[in-house]
Amino acid sequence: MEELAAVVMAAGLGTRMKSATPKHLHPLLGRRLVDWVIAAAREAGVDRIVVVASPDTRDLYDGLEVAVQERPLGTGDAVRAARSALEGFAGDVLVLNGDVPALTAETLRTLVATHRGAGAAGTVLSFRPADVRAYGRIVRDADGRLARIVEARDASPEELAVDEVNSGIYVFRAALLWPALERLESHNAQGELYVTDTLGLLVADGEPCAAHVAADPLEVEGINTRVELAAAAAKLRDRINEAHMLAGVTIVDPTSTWIEAGVEIEPDVTVHPFTVIRGGVRIASGVDVGPFAYVRPGTVVGEAAKVGTFVEVKNSVIGAGAKVPHLSYIGDAEIGEGTNIGAGGITANFKHQRGLPKARTTIGKNVRTGINNVFDAPVEIGDDAWIAPGAVITDDVPAGSLAGFAPRQLTKEGWVYEKHGKPDGD
């Protein structure tokens, strides 16, 4: 197989977002905008990825090759900035905009297949949107072959009537791309160097160029405003939810359920409406989540457990069969198997000590907590213990004990075992 590299353009500020955060770094379902494009490239089998960043964002791409576009002189200059990073690379080079989060690996694979099948020097990914807006138009010759791409602001009235437009995504033969980029001129309305013009130069040189039409126009729509960001989020939400449902997860109302990239959910989990599950969460089979639940990163929910209504869980382990049914915050905690957390349970994990990590709460197996309990971490509750309602637990509770009795904690050691006996096997 011929080698494949990718240049991801992510140096622009995205002024239409009206944000202090550069456009490509806006969060979107557990990833930054640009990270969705990088993930698609990796899944498509790209061997090397070079991110073109601005001087201010050059240090924000750990584990990736980064090239810096010192000044915003256009897309042609952005791609040219990656040349030294790919010095000696002899395969094909994908040129990707970093603001198309719905792009899939399958579309990239078919684009590259069209490019190689046609023996093309360069190939553009085109699409036909419902509204062509200010996209560059694909101009074909009398035989239907790609002639050039013209930016909307530079197009004639006849060219503006064309409904096939440029996605800003290309693949080139590396040996022909770099010399063509050096020949670019800024004779356009913006005074910039357009990577699109490289295709026109290659055609003028007699090199074959091609266009591949994307099957789904929404997949290659760029993000320029927060309105478009929200629309992309909804599309990605639907894609993620569909994948989980096809894998055996029940999502009662997919339109009100937001599951980020990177969440792992086993079959036979039920997710109720108005639930948010963040990246880095693992949920075992037989679990019920929601409605109105917020499951944050670092959470592991064991088999047949429950994270119920108006429950927030963060960086915690909920053991198999354990239940946090409603109105609770569980943060930085270990909840043992079979334990039930009463309504209003809170693990108070923030101690206001600068520089120290958040403290953890450990609650053992088969514990029964009362309503409106606060666990002042660090604190450990032993197996089989009971906690009285309304109690603030500041000290460790031994196994099998009853503790609480506001306003100050009173621990009756061994009370549960004395009254009810030890569970079988203890």
N, C-alpha and C positions, 0 to 999 in steps of 0.2 A: 504494500500500500504506500502511495506517495504521502510524504509528510504534510501535515496541516498545522499552520500557526494561526493565531488570531491577534489582531490589534483592536483593543476596546477603547473607543474615544470617550473620555470622561473628564475632560479639562474645562468644559464650559461652566459658567456660573448659573445659567438658567434664570435669567432676570425676571422672566414672566411668572416664576413661582412666587415672586415677592417675598423672599426668605433670606435670612442670613446664612442658612445652610445651603451649600452648593446642591444643585438639583440632583445630581447622581448619588448623593449621600442621604437623600430623604428615606426614612424607614418605610417599608412596605411588607407587611405580613412576615415579619421576622428576619428580613434581610434589607440591606440597602438597595436602592433602585438598581445600581450597577451590578450588584451581586447576583441578581436574577439572570442577567446577560452572561456573566462569567460562568454561572452554573450550567446554563444551556450549552455554552461552548465546551465545557468539560465533558458533559454528557454526550455531546456529538463526537467526541473522540479527538478533540484538538490537542496536539502534542505540546505546544507552547502558547502561553497567553502573555501578551504585553499590554498593560494598562497605560494609556496616555493620560497623565494627570497634570493639574496646574501646579505651580511651585508651592502653593499653600496646602495642597492635598497629597503631595507626593509620598508622605510617610503613613498613609492610611490604608495601605494594601499589603498587609503582612503575607508573606509566602508567595507573592507574585512579582514578576518582573515589571518594573515601572520605568516609563520614559516620561520626560517632562516637556510639555509645551510651554515655553517661557512666556510667550505672548499669544493672545487669541487671534491668530491670523487666518483662521478658517480650517475646514476639515482636511484639506490637502496638506496643510502645514502640520496638523495634528498627526496624520499618518506618517508623514516624513520624519517626525520626531522619533518614531519607533525604529527607524532604519538601522541605527547602530546596534540596537539590542538584538536585531535579527540578522546581523552581519553573517554571511555565509549560508544562511538558510536557503535551500533550493526548492522547497515544495510550493504549496499554494498558501496564500495568506487571506484569511477572512478579515474583512474590515467591518467592525460592528459598532453601532451607536450604543452608548451606555444607558440609554433612556427608553429601552423597549423591553420592559420586564416580562411581557407575555410571550416573548419569543421562545420557541421550543427547539429542542435538539433535533427533532424529526425534520423540521423545516430547514435547519442548517444542513442536515445530511442530504436532503433532496436538492438543495441549492448547489452543494458541492458536486453531487452526482450529475446534475445538468451541466455544470461547468466543465467537468472532466469528460462527460459524454460528447459534448460539442467540440472538445479540443480548443476551448476558448482561452484567449489571453486574459479576459476579464468578464465577469458575469455580475449583473445586478439583480437583487431580489426586488421585484416590483409587486404592486398590489392595486386593487381597484376599490377604494373606499367609497362609502355613500356620499361623503363630502370631500372633494379633492383639495379644498382649501389652498394653502400656499405650498403644497408639495411640488417638488420638481417633476416635470413631465417626461415620460419615456417617449422618445421620438424614434420611430422605426422607418426603415426605407421601404421602397415599393415591394420588396420581397418579404417584408415582415421581420427583417433582421434589425438588430439594434443599431441605430445610427448615432445617437447621442442622447444625453440627458440635459435638459435645460431647466434652470431654476425659474420658479414662477415669476419672480420680479424681473427676469430677463426675457420672458417668453413673449412671443407674438400672440395676437388674438386666436389664430388658428391652433397654436400649440397649447394655449390655455384651455381649449375645448377638449383636449385629450383626457380620457378618464383613467389611463394607466399611469401610475405615479411611482416615484422612487422612494423606497423605504430607508435609504441611507445605509443599506447593508450590501456588501459586495464580496466577491472572491476573485483574487488575481493570481496569476503566475508571478512568483516573487521576482524572477529575473527580469520581467518586463515592467513590474510595478514601480520599482525605485527609479529607473531612468525617466519614466513618464512623469512621476511626481516632480522631478527636477525641472521639467519643462513647463510646469504650470505658470500661468500669468493671472494677475488679479484684474482683468478687464471685465468687471461686472459691477452691478449696482452697489454691492457691499464692499467692494475693494478687497475681497478675500480670495484665498486660494481654495478652490473647490475640488475635493477628491473626485467628484462626479466627472470633471473635465478629463480625467485620465482615460476614461472609456472613449471619449471623442478622439483623443490623441491616438489611441491604439487603433481605432477604426480607420483614421486617416493614414496610419502607417500600413494599412492592409491586413492588420491582425484581426482574426475573428473574435467577435464579442457577442454575448448572449444575454437574455433576460429570462428569469424564472419567476412566474407569477405565484405569489403566496396563496395557498388555498383558503386561509382565513385572514381577511383584512385586519381584523381587530388584533391579531397576534403581533403585527409589526407596526402598530401605531405608536409613535413617539409620545413622550410625556413632556408637556411644556407648562402646564398649569396645574393647580391643585384640583381643579375639576377633573382633568384627565387622569390625575393620580388616583382619585377616588374611583373612577370608572375602571382603571386597571386593577385596583384592589378587589373590586367586586368580581372581575373575571378570574383573577387568581384564586380568590376564595372559592368560587364555584369549581374550579379545576381541582383544587386540593380536596374539597369535600367529596367530589365525585370519585376521586381515587380511593379515599377511605371507604366510601360506601361500597364500591365495587370489590373492595378487599374484605367486606363483611362487617363493617361498622354501621350501626343504625344512627342516622342523624335526623332527628324528628323534623326540624325546620332548617334546611340548609341555608336559606337566605339570612337567617338571624344567628348563624353559627360561624364563628371566625376561628379557624385553626391555622396556625402559622406553619411555615416550612420547617421541616426537621422534627415535627411531632411524630411519635411512634404510638400507634393504637392497634392493639390486637383485635381479631374478630370477636363479635358478640359483645362489644361495648355499645352502650346507648348514650348518645349525647343529646340532651334536651335543649330547647330553644334558648336564645340569648346567652350563649356560653362562649367564652373566649379561652382558647388553649394556646399558650405561647410555645415557641420553639424550645427544644431541650427537655420536653416532657415525654415520659413513657407511661402508657396506660395499658394494664394487663386485661385479659378477657373477662367478660362478665361484669364489668364496672358500669355504674350509672353515674353520669356527670350532668349537673344542672337540674332544672333551668336556672338561668342567671348565675352561672358559676364563672370564676376567673381562675384559671390554672396557669401559673407562671413558671418560668424556666427553672430547671433543676428539680422538678417534681417527678416522683415515681409513684404511681397508684397501683397497688397490688390486685391480684385476681379477686373478683367478686366484692370489691370495696365500693364505697359510695362517696362521691363528692357532691353534695346536694345544693339546695336552693340558697342563693346569696352567700356562697362560700368562696373564699379566696384562699388559695394554697400556693405557697412560694418556697422553692428550694427545700422540699420536705419529702419524706417517704411515708406513704399511707399503706400500712401493711395489709395483707390479704384478709378480706372479710371485715376490715375496719370500716367505720362509718362516721362521716362528718356531715350529718344530714342537712343542717341549715344554719344560716346567720352566724358564721364563724370565720375567724382569720387564723390560719395555720401557717406560720412562717418559720423556716429554719428549725424544723422539728422532725422527730421520728415517732410515728404512731404505730404501736405494735398490732399484731394480728388480733382480730376480733374485738378491738376496742371501740367503744362508742363515745363520741364527743358530743356532749349536750349543746343545745342552742346557745349561742352567744359566747362560745369558747374562743379565747384569744391567747396566743403565745406572744408575750411581750418580749421581743427579741432585741430591741434597740436600747442600749444602755447609756447613750450620750457620752461615751468615752472615746475621745478623738483617737483615730488610728487603730482602734481595736475592732476585730471582726464581730459581727452580730452573734449573740449568744444563742445556744441551741437548747431546745426543750426535748427531753426524751420521755415518752409515755409508753409504758410496757404493754404486754399482751393482756387482753380481756379486762381492760380498765373501764370503769363507768364514771364519766365526769358529769357534774351537775350543770344546770343552766347558769349562764353568766359567770363562768369561771375564767380567771386570768392566771396564766402561768408565767411567773416572773423569772425569765431565763437568766442564767443557766439553772435548770432544775430538772430532777429526774423523779418520775413516778414509777414505782415498782409494779410488777405484774399483779393483776387481780385487785388492785386498789380501787376504792370508791372516793369520789370527791363531792363534798356537800355543795348545794347550790349557793351561788353568790360569793364563793370563796376566792381570795387572792392567795395563790400558793407561792410562797417565797422560799420554802425549804423542801429538801428531798422528802419523798413519802415512801416508806418501806413497802415491800410487797404485802398484799393482803390487808392493808390498813385503810381506815376511814379518816379523811382529813378535811379540814375546812373550818366551818363555823365562824363566819365573819362576826365582828370586825377583825379579829386576829385568828391566825391559824391555830387549830388544836388538832393534834394527831392522836387518834386512838389506835395504837399499834396492835395489829393482829385482829381487829374488830370483825372484819369481813370473814376471816377464817373461823373465828369463835362462833359467829352467828349462823354461818351458812356452810361451814366446812370447806376444805380445800377441793378444787376441781380434780377429777380423776387424772392420775398421772403425775400430780405434783408431789 
